[in-house]
Amino acid sequence: MKKLMGLILIGTSPIAFAQVGINTKNPKATLDITAKKDALVIEGLLPPRLTLAELTEKGNALYGAEQDGAIIYITDASGGDKQSQREYIDGKGLYIFDAEAANKEGRWMCVYCYAPI
């Protein structure tokens, strides 16, 4: 029984300290994505893409303290509303959720956004 428990502990210990690597066998961070560098391969990281209307449908209670730092890309800001958490979404672009803003109600803040036309 002691041998079995020892094998289980040894086998599961790497899982407890695991790092995830994409295109690498030796990740250097919690998530390490290495480019393939092939001329015909598209590289990049795509965050979740939503329209303002789709984000509006999610309401104002879905994103909270546990989503602090969440990143989305707004593809179209012409629909939906700019109430509450969406107050500062003025155009398409990359937004991060700041759960501490607005008396801890949270706000989507622009990281890199296009000015509305």
C-alpha positions as CSV (number, residue, x, y, z in Angstrom):
1,M,0.0,0.0,0.0
2,K,2.9,2.4,0.8
3,K,4.4,1.7,-2.6
4,L,1.1,2.4,-4.3
5,M,0.7,5.7,-2.5
6,G,4.3,6.7,-3.3
7,L,3.8,6.0,-7.0
8,I,0.5,8.0,-7.0
9,L,2.3,11.0,-5.3
10,I,5.2,10.9,-7.7
11,G,2.9,10.6,-10.7
12,T,0.7,13.5,-9.7
13,S,3.3,15.9,-8.4
14,P,4.1,17.3,-11.9
15,I,0.5,18.1,-12.4
16,A,0.4,20.3,-9.3
17,F,3.2,22.5,-10.7
18,A,2.4,22.2,-14.4
19,Q,3.0,24.9,-17.0
20,V,1.3,24.8,-20.4
21,G,3.2,25.2,-23.6
22,I,1.9,25.5,-27.1
23,N,4.5,24.6,-29.7
24,T,7.1,24.1,-27.0
25,K,8.1,21.2,-24.8
26,N,9.7,23.5,-22.1
27,P,7.3,26.3,-21.2
28,K,8.9,29.2,-19.5
29,A,5.7,30.6,-17.9
30,T,2.2,29.6,-16.9
31,L,1.2,29.8,-20.5
32,D,4.0,29.8,-23.1
33,I,3.0,30.1,-26.8
34,T,5.9,29.7,-29.2
35,A,5.5,30.8,-32.8
36,K,6.1,28.1,-35.5
37,K,7.9,30.7,-37.7
38,D,6.7,29.0,-40.8
39,A,6.1,31.5,-43.6
40,L,2.7,30.0,-44.4
41,V,1.4,29.8,-40.9
42,I,-0.7,32.6,-39.4
43,E,0.6,33.5,-35.9
44,G,-1.2,35.4,-33.1
45,L,-3.5,35.2,-30.2
46,L,-7.2,35.9,-30.6
47,P,-9.1,37.1,-27.6
48,P,-12.9,36.5,-27.4
49,R,-14.6,38.7,-30.0
50,L,-18.0,40.2,-29.3
51,T,-20.1,43.1,-30.5
52,L,-21.3,45.7,-28.0
53,A,-24.8,44.3,-28.5
54,E,-23.6,40.8,-27.5
55,L,-21.9,42.1,-24.5
56,T,-25.0,44.1,-23.5
57,E,-27.0,40.9,-23.6
58,K,-24.7,39.5,-20.9
59,G,-26.0,42.1,-18.5
60,N,-24.2,43.8,-15.6
61,A,-23.8,41.0,-13.1
62,L,-21.9,38.4,-15.1
63,Y,-18.5,40.0,-14.8
64,G,-17.3,40.7,-11.3
65,A,-14.2,40.4,-9.1
66,E,-13.3,37.0,-10.4
67,Q,-13.1,38.3,-13.9
68,D,-10.8,41.2,-13.1
69,G,-8.3,41.4,-16.0
70,A,-10.5,39.6,-18.5
71,I,-9.8,40.7,-22.1
72,I,-12.2,40.9,-25.0
73,Y,-12.2,42.5,-28.4
74,I,-15.2,44.5,-29.4
75,T,-15.8,44.1,-33.2
76,D,-18.7,46.5,-33.5
77,A,-19.9,49.2,-31.1
78,S,-22.9,50.4,-33.0
79,G,-25.5,48.2,-31.1
80,G,-26.2,47.5,-27.5
81,D,-25.9,50.2,-24.9
82,K,-23.2,52.0,-22.9
83,Q,-24.8,51.6,-19.5
84,S,-23.0,50.6,-16.3
85,Q,-20.0,48.3,-17.1
86,R,-20.0,49.3,-20.8
87,E,-19.9,53.0,-20.2
88,Y,-16.4,53.5,-21.7
89,I,-16.9,51.3,-24.8
90,D,-16.8,53.9,-27.6
91,G,-15.6,51.9,-30.6
92,K,-14.1,48.7,-31.7
93,G,-10.9,47.5,-30.0
94,L,-9.3,45.6,-27.2
95,Y,-10.8,46.1,-23.7
96,I,-9.9,44.8,-20.2
97,F,-12.3,44.4,-17.3
98,D,-11.4,46.4,-14.2
99,A,-13.4,45.0,-11.4
100,E,-12.3,47.7,-8.9
101,A,-13.7,50.6,-11.0
102,A,-16.9,52.4,-10.3
103,N,-17.2,51.4,-6.6
104,K,-16.3,47.8,-7.4
105,E,-19.2,47.5,-9.9
106,G,-16.5,47.1,-12.6
107,R,-15.9,48.7,-16.0
108,W,-14.6,47.7,-19.4
109,M,-11.6,49.9,-20.1
110,C,-9.9,50.5,-23.4
111,V,-6.5,49.0,-23.9
112,Y,-6.2,49.7,-27.6
113,C,-9.3,51.1,-29.3
114,Y,-10.3,52.9,-32.5
115,A,-11.9,56.2,-32.3
116,P,-15.6,56.2,-33.4
117,I,-16.2,57.6,-36.8
